[in-house]
Amino acid sequence: MNQTLPDTAPETSATQEAARAEEEASARAVLNRLRRAQGQLAGVITMVEEGRDCRDVVTQLAAVSRALDRAGFKIIASRMRECLTVPESGAPTMNEAELEKLFLTLA
């Protein structure tokens, strides 16, 4: 009775490819948010240079701030798995307290 174990390499490869595709999609989403914030910030600078009403300027500045916060949260959320992954050394790259501090820097 000679039993062989099924080959799991294709499944692992497919899983790795799916994870890679997910990371790339997250990176694109973050870059889009950052580019949008960059455009908004350029608009705020122009508004200040033109002497626009302070309410309009502050409203747009708040939008830039929210866009940057969302980009930061997206980065943390998409990379959390990596931050908590145990590398070959056996210790996670970040502990729970460090991850919490990272979140709070955006709050």
PEJOGI-V548266 format. One record per backbone hydrogen bond with DSSP energy under -0.5 kcal/mol. CO is the residue of the C=O (numbers start at 1). NH is the residue of the N-H. E is the energy in kcal/mol with one decimal. If there is no record, write none. Layout:
<<CO:NH:E> <CO:NH:E>>
This chain:
<<1:3:-0.8> <6:8:-0.5> <8:12:-2.5> <9:13:-3.0> <10:14:-2.6> <11:15:-2.5> <12:16:-2.7> <13:17:-2.5> <14:18:-2.4> <15:19:-2.3> <16:20:-2.4> <17:21:-2.6> <18:22:-2.2> <19:23:-2.3> <20:24:-2.4> <21:25:-2.2> <22:26:-2.3> <23:27:-2.5> <24:28:-2.3> <25:29:-2.2> <26:30:-2.5> <27:31:-2.7> <28:32:-2.5> <29:33:-2.1> <30:34:-2.6> <31:35:-2.6> <32:36:-2.2> <33:37:-2.4> <34:38:-2.4> <35:39:-2.2> <36:40:-2.4> <37:41:-2.8> <38:42:-2.2> <39:43:-1.9> <40:44:-2.1> <41:45:-2.6> <42:46:-2.2> <43:47:-2.3> <44:48:-2.4> <45:49:-2.5> <46:50:-2.1> <47:52:-2.7> <48:51:-1.2> <53:57:-2.1> <54:58:-2.9> <55:59:-2.2> <56:60:-2.2> <57:61:-2.6> <58:62:-2.4> <59:63:-1.5> <60:64:-2.0> <61:65:-2.4> <62:66:-2.4> <63:67:-2.2> <64:68:-2.4> <65:69:-2.5> <66:70:-2.7> <67:71:-2.0> <68:72:-2.4> <69:73:-2.8> <70:74:-2.3> <71:75:-2.3> <72:76:-2.4> <73:77:-3.1> <74:78:-2.6> <75:79:-1.7> <76:80:-0.9> <79:83:-2.3> <80:84:-1.9> <81:85:-0.6> <82:85:-0.8> <83:94:-1.5> <85:87:-0.8> <85:93:-1.1> <87:90:-2.2> <91:87:-1.1> <95:99:-2.3> <96:100:-2.4> <97:101:-2.3> <98:102:-2.1> <99:103:-2.1> <100:104:-2.5> <101:105:-1.3> <103:106:-1.6> <104:107:-0.7>>
